[in-house]
Amino acid sequence: MKSAVTAALLLLLTLAAGCSLFHHSKRSQAPTLHPASAVEADFRGRWTQKRAGELLASGAAKTDAEAQAMAANEFAKLYPYIGAPAAKPGR
């Protein structure tokens, strides 16, 4: 009796583990940007947000839009080698 229960549980475990081998998950979509471009875009966004906050806090900019524009200009001067995100190849 004990060996029959053990054999049944072993068989059930084997079949349950085998089912996951045939289950195909949906493939994720390809990223829209190359990884380096995504890192650059993320850095640009974080840097300009931080700098815009500093400009507003110091009183150098009166509005958020003005602070964002000033921060974007400063970013372009400090990091000229980081341009706009690259287009996908083949387009």
C-alpha positions as CSV (number, residue, x, y, z in Angstrom):
1,M,0.0,0.0,0.0
2,K,2.8,2.4,1.0
3,S,4.7,1.7,-2.2
4,A,1.6,2.2,-4.3
5,V,1.0,5.6,-2.9
6,T,4.6,6.5,-3.3
7,A,4.6,5.3,-6.9
8,A,1.4,7.2,-7.6
9,L,2.8,10.4,-6.2
10,L,6.0,9.9,-8.1
11,L,4.1,9.4,-11.3
12,L,2.0,12.5,-10.7
13,L,5.0,14.6,-10.0
14,T,6.7,13.4,-13.2
15,L,3.7,14.2,-15.3
16,A,3.1,17.6,-13.7
17,A,6.8,18.5,-14.3
18,G,6.6,17.3,-17.9
19,C,3.6,19.5,-18.7
20,S,5.7,22.6,-18.1
21,L,8.1,21.6,-20.8
22,F,5.5,21.9,-23.5
23,H,4.0,25.2,-22.3
24,H,5.2,28.0,-24.4
25,S,5.1,31.5,-23.0
26,K,4.5,34.5,-25.3
27,R,7.7,36.1,-26.3
28,S,8.3,39.6,-25.2
29,Q,8.4,42.3,-27.7
30,A,11.8,43.7,-28.8
31,P,12.8,46.8,-27.0
32,T,12.2,50.0,-29.0
33,L,15.6,51.5,-28.2
34,H,19.0,50.0,-28.2
35,P,20.1,49.5,-24.6
36,A,22.7,52.3,-24.8
37,S,20.2,54.7,-26.2
38,A,17.7,53.8,-23.4
39,V,20.4,54.5,-20.8
40,E,21.3,57.8,-22.4
41,A,17.6,58.8,-22.6
42,D,17.1,57.8,-18.9
43,F,20.2,59.8,-17.9
44,R,19.0,62.8,-19.8
45,G,15.6,62.7,-18.2
46,R,16.9,62.2,-14.7
47,W,19.6,64.9,-15.1
48,T,17.2,67.5,-16.5
49,Q,14.6,66.8,-13.8
50,K,17.2,67.2,-11.1
51,R,18.6,70.4,-12.6
52,A,15.2,71.9,-13.2
53,G,14.4,71.4,-9.5
54,E,17.7,73.1,-8.5
55,L,17.0,76.0,-10.8
56,L,13.5,76.5,-9.4
57,A,14.8,76.2,-5.8
58,S,17.5,78.8,-6.4
59,G,15.1,81.2,-8.1
60,A,17.0,81.2,-11.4
61,A,13.8,80.1,-13.2
62,K,10.3,81.3,-12.5
63,T,8.3,78.5,-14.0
64,D,8.7,74.8,-14.5
65,A,8.8,75.1,-18.3
66,E,11.5,77.7,-18.1
67,A,13.5,75.5,-15.7
68,Q,13.1,72.5,-18.0
69,A,14.3,74.6,-21.0
70,M,17.3,75.9,-19.1
71,A,18.2,72.5,-17.9
72,A,17.9,71.0,-21.4
73,N,20.3,73.8,-22.7
74,E,22.8,73.1,-19.9
75,F,22.6,69.4,-20.6
76,A,23.3,70.0,-24.3
77,K,26.4,72.1,-23.4
78,L,27.7,69.7,-20.8
79,Y,27.1,66.5,-22.7
80,P,27.3,67.3,-26.4
81,Y,28.2,63.7,-27.2
82,I,24.8,62.5,-25.9
83,G,22.3,63.4,-28.7
84,A,18.8,62.5,-29.4
85,P,18.0,58.8,-29.1
86,A,19.1,56.8,-32.1
87,A,16.5,55.6,-34.6
88,K,16.0,51.9,-35.0
89,P,18.3,50.3,-37.6
90,G,16.7,49.7,-41.0
91,R,14.4,52.7,-40.8
